[in-house]
């Protein structure tokens, strides 16, 4: 009953997502479709059934994510993805990977000292990095957490905001505080911030420091310049980890400025000990419409690039020889 779902809703979802027909008679299922899709559906159903027998929830969002994971890699054991609990948050809601890309990202953070998470909004890059940082602090594998973010305006100017410089940059750091408070009791998080065990600061405040025994996260790294990215990466001291997250399609730097994240992506991929984890719209775990929105903007960007190429080609043809 748990596998089938209420009114067979789980089976209906699998039919739509994979493109097979599923006929249920008691505890017997018959799958009809192409050999490849039937094999995918069979693997999915067998793995979900085994997980359900061990008490794992099998609701519609879990089924949809499971289909996506197996589509990406038929050899994946779903239980390894869905049973990897990174952290149990302050609201008793476990933080865990919700797809293959997130699982690989979490594993990379465990194994490597520097990890880049690159992809669109809503793929869990920052949230999972925060969860791993809090877990490391609780396990005493690091002595402090440092959270940094470039204070770059997205269409608005810092100078128009009221208050001191600290009060001006605080709205830019708010998403990091929100994620932190989601994972720890508010009072406990505030106490650790006051003691300096958890530090949330603009990227510019990192200059001149050496961060030992620290778990360091740089969020919105696409808005760091080349110089800032180099400065941040060279702050890392002994027994420390760094996770850098960003979306290269949402750069808010002034026109002509080179994104430090883009440059790091081209410069550092071959260095052992550094991992690059890429996410796509398929990995978005927000509202389903977010995936469609990302795809629409990607199509628009592709059209603009194609139009720019055609315009350049036309100018080259018309240029006097």
C-alpha positions in Angstrom: 0.0 0.0 0.0 2.9 2.4 0.8 4.5 1.6 -2.5 1.3 2.1 -4.5 0.3 5.2 -2.7 -3.3 6.4 -2.0 -5.5 5.5 -5.0 -2.3 4.2 -6.7 -1.0 7.8 -7.0 2.6 6.7 -6.8 2.2 4.2 -9.6 0.4 6.8 -11.7 3.3 9.2 -11.2 5.8 6.5 -12.3 3.7 5.8 -15.4 3.8 9.5 -16.4 7.4 10.1 -15.6 8.9 7.0 -17.2 6.3 6.3 -20.0 5.2 2.8 -19.1 1.8 1.3 -18.3 1.6 -0.3 -14.8 -1.2 -2.8 -14.0 -1.6 -3.7 -10.4 -3.4 -6.9 -9.2 -2.9 -7.4 -5.5 0.8 -7.7 -4.8 1.6 -8.3 -8.5 2.6 -5.6 -10.9 2.7 -5.9 -14.7 4.8 -3.4 -16.6 4.2 -2.7 -20.3 6.4 -0.5 -22.5 9.7 -0.5 -24.3 12.3 -2.9 -22.9 14.6 0.0 -21.7 11.8 1.9 -19.9 10.4 -1.3 -18.4 13.8 -2.1 -17.0 14.1 1.4 -15.5 10.6 1.1 -13.9 11.3 -2.4 -12.6 14.6 -1.2 -10.9 12.8 1.8 -9.5 9.9 -0.2 -8.1 12.1 -2.9 -6.6 14.4 -0.4 -4.9 11.4 1.7 -3.6 9.8 -1.5 -2.2 12.9 -2.5 -0.4 13.2 1.1 1.1 9.5 1.1 2.1 10.0 -2.2 4.0 12.7 -0.6 6.1 10.4 2.3 7.0 11.4 5.0 4.4 8.6 7.4 3.4 7.5 7.0 -0.2 5.5 10.2 -0.9 5.1 11.7 -4.4 8.1 14.1 -4.2 10.4 11.2 -3.1 9.1 9.1 -6.1 9.8 12.0 -8.5 13.3 12.5 -7.2 14.0 8.7 -7.3 13.0 8.7 -11.0 15.3 11.6 -11.7 18.2 9.9 -9.9 17.8 6.6 -11.8 17.5 8.4 -15.1 20.8 10.0 -14.5 22.5 6.8 -13.5 20.9 3.4 -13.7 23.5 1.8 -11.4 22.8 4.1 -8.4 21.5 2.5 -5.2 18.6 4.8 -4.2 19.0 3.9 -0.5 22.6 5.4 -0.6 21.2 8.7 -1.8 18.1 9.0 0.3 19.4 7.5 3.6 22.5 9.8 3.8 21.4 12.1 6.6 23.8 15.1 6.9 22.2 16.7 9.8 19.0 16.7 11.9 18.0 20.4 12.1 16.5 22.3 14.9 13.0 21.6 13.6 13.6 17.8 13.7 13.7 17.8 9.9 16.7 15.9 8.6 18.9 17.6 6.0 19.9 15.0 3.4 20.7 14.8 -0.4 17.6 14.9 -2.6 19.2 13.7 -5.8 22.3 12.2 -7.3 24.0 15.6 -7.9 23.5 16.6 -4.2 24.8 13.2 -3.0 28.0 13.6 -5.1 28.3 17.1 -3.7 28.0 16.0 -0.1 30.5 13.2 -0.7 33.0 15.6 -2.4 32.8 17.9 0.7 33.6 14.9 2.9 36.5 13.9 0.8 38.1 17.1 -0.5 39.4 20.3 1.2 38.1 22.7 -1.5 34.8 22.1 -3.3 33.0 24.3 -5.8 29.3 23.9 -6.1 28.1 25.6 -9.4 24.5 25.7 -10.6 21.2 27.5 -10.6 19.3 28.7 -7.6 17.3 26.1 -5.7 19.7 23.2 -6.1 20.7 23.1 -2.4 24.3 24.2 -2.9 24.5 26.7 0.0 22.0 24.8 2.3 23.9 21.5 2.1 27.3 23.3 2.6 25.8 24.9 5.7 24.6 21.6 7.0 28.0 20.0 6.5 29.6 22.9 8.3 27.3 22.6 11.3 27.8 18.8 11.3 31.6 19.4 11.4 31.3 21.8 14.2 29.1 19.4 16.3 31.6 16.6 15.5 34.5 18.8 16.6 36.3 18.3 13.3 36.5 22.1 13.0 36.6 24.8 15.6 34.7 27.5 13.8 32.5 28.2 10.8 33.2 31.2 8.6 30.4 32.3 6.2 31.3 34.9 3.6 29.4 36.6 0.8 30.3 39.4 -1.7 28.3 42.6 -0.9 27.5 43.3 -4.5 24.4 45.2 -5.5 21.8 43.5 -7.7 20.4 46.7 -9.2 20.4 48.7 -6.0 23.1 50.7 -4.3 24.4 50.0 -0.7 24.7 53.8 -0.1 20.9 54.2 -0.2 20.4 51.8 2.7 20.1 53.4 6.1 22.6 52.8 9.0 26.2 52.0 9.5 28.3 49.9 7.1 27.6 46.8 9.2 23.9 47.5 9.0 24.1 48.2 5.2 25.8 44.8 4.5 23.6 42.8 6.8 20.7 42.3 4.2 23.3 40.6 1.9 24.2 38.1 4.6 20.6 37.4 5.7 20.2 34.2 3.6 23.2 32.7 5.4 21.6 33.6 8.8 18.3 32.1 7.7 19.9 28.8 6.7 21.9 28.7 10.0 18.8 29.3 12.1 17.0 26.5 10.2 19.6 24.0 11.4 20.2 25.2 15.0 18.1 26.5 17.8 18.0 30.3 17.4 19.4 31.0 20.9 22.3 28.5 20.3 23.1 30.0 16.9 23.1 33.5 18.3 25.4 32.5 21.2 27.9 30.9 18.8 27.8 34.0 16.6 28.4 36.3 19.6 31.4 34.1 20.7 32.9 34.2 17.2 32.5 30.4 16.8 30.3 31.2 13.8 31.2 34.2 11.8 29.1 35.8 9.0 30.9 38.5 7.1 31.3 40.2 3.7 34.0 38.8 1.5 36.0 42.0 1.7 36.6 41.4 5.5 38.6 38.2 4.7 41.7 40.1 3.5 44.8 39.5 5.6 43.5 36.6 7.6 44.6 32.9 7.9 41.8 30.5 8.7 43.0 27.4 10.6 40.7 24.7 11.9 37.8 26.3 10.0 34.9 25.3 7.7 34.7 28.3 5.3 31.8 28.9 2.9 31.8 31.5 0.2 28.3 32.0 -1.1 27.2 33.9 -4.3 30.8 33.5 -5.5 29.9 34.5 -9.1 29.9 38.1 -7.8 33.5 37.9 -6.6 36.2 39.4 -8.7 39.3 37.5 -9.8 41.3 39.3 -7.1 38.7 38.5 -4.4 38.6 34.8 -5.4 42.4 34.5 -5.2 42.4 36.3 -1.9 39.6 34.0 -0.5 41.2 30.8 -1.6 44.6 31.8 -0.2 43.1 32.4 3.3 42.7 28.6 3.9 44.9 27.4 6.7 45.7 24.0 8.3 42.9 21.5 9.0 40.4 23.7 7.1 37.8 23.1 4.4 36.3 25.6 1.9 33.1 25.3 -0.1 32.5 27.9 -2.8 29.0 28.2 -4.3 27.6 30.2 -7.1 25.5 30.5 -10.2 27.5 31.7 -13.2 24.4 32.8 -15.0 23.6 35.4 -12.4 26.7 37.7 -12.3 25.9 41.1 -10.9 29.4 42.6 -11.3 29.9 45.8 -13.3 30.1 45.4 -17.1 33.5 44.3 -18.1 34.5 42.8 -14.7 35.5 39.2 -14.8 33.8 36.8 -12.4 36.3 35.1 -10.1 34.2 32.0 -10.1 34.3 31.6 -13.9 38.1 32.1 -13.8 38.6 29.6 -11.0 36.5 27.1 -12.9 39.0 27.3 -15.9 42.2 27.5 -13.8 41.7 25.0 -11.0 39.9 21.9 -12.4 43.1 19.8 -12.7 44.4 20.4 -9.1 44.1 17.3 -6.9 42.2 18.0 -3.7 39.8 20.4 -5.4 36.4 19.2 -6.6 33.9 20.9 -9.0 30.3 19.8 -8.6 27.9 21.1 -11.3 24.1 21.3 -10.9 21.4 21.9 -13.6 17.8 22.8 -13.6 17.0 19.1 -13.1 18.5 19.3 -9.6 16.2 22.2 -8.5 14.3 21.2 -5.3 12.2 24.2 -5.0 8.7 24.7 -6.5 8.4 22.6 -9.8 7.8 25.9 -11.7 11.4 27.0 -10.9 12.8 24.4 -13.2 10.6 25.7 -16.1 11.6 29.3 -15.3 15.3 28.4 -15.4 14.8 26.6 -18.8 13.0 29.6 -20.2 15.8 32.0 -19.3 18.4 29.5 -20.6 16.6 29.4 -24.0 16.5 33.3 -24.0 20.3 33.4 -23.3 20.9 30.9 -26.1 18.8 33.0 -28.5 20.7 36.2 -27.6 24.0 34.5 -28.2 22.9 33.1 -31.5 21.6 36.6 -32.6 24.9 38.2 -31.5 26.8 35.7 -33.6 24.7 36.3 -36.6 25.0 40.1 -36.2 28.8 39.8 -36.0 28.9 37.6 -39.1 26.8 40.1 -41.0 29.0 43.0 -40.0 32.0 41.0 -41.1 30.4 40.4 -44.5 29.6 44.1 -45.0 33.0 45.4 -43.9 35.0 46.8 -46.8 37.8 44.5 -48.0 
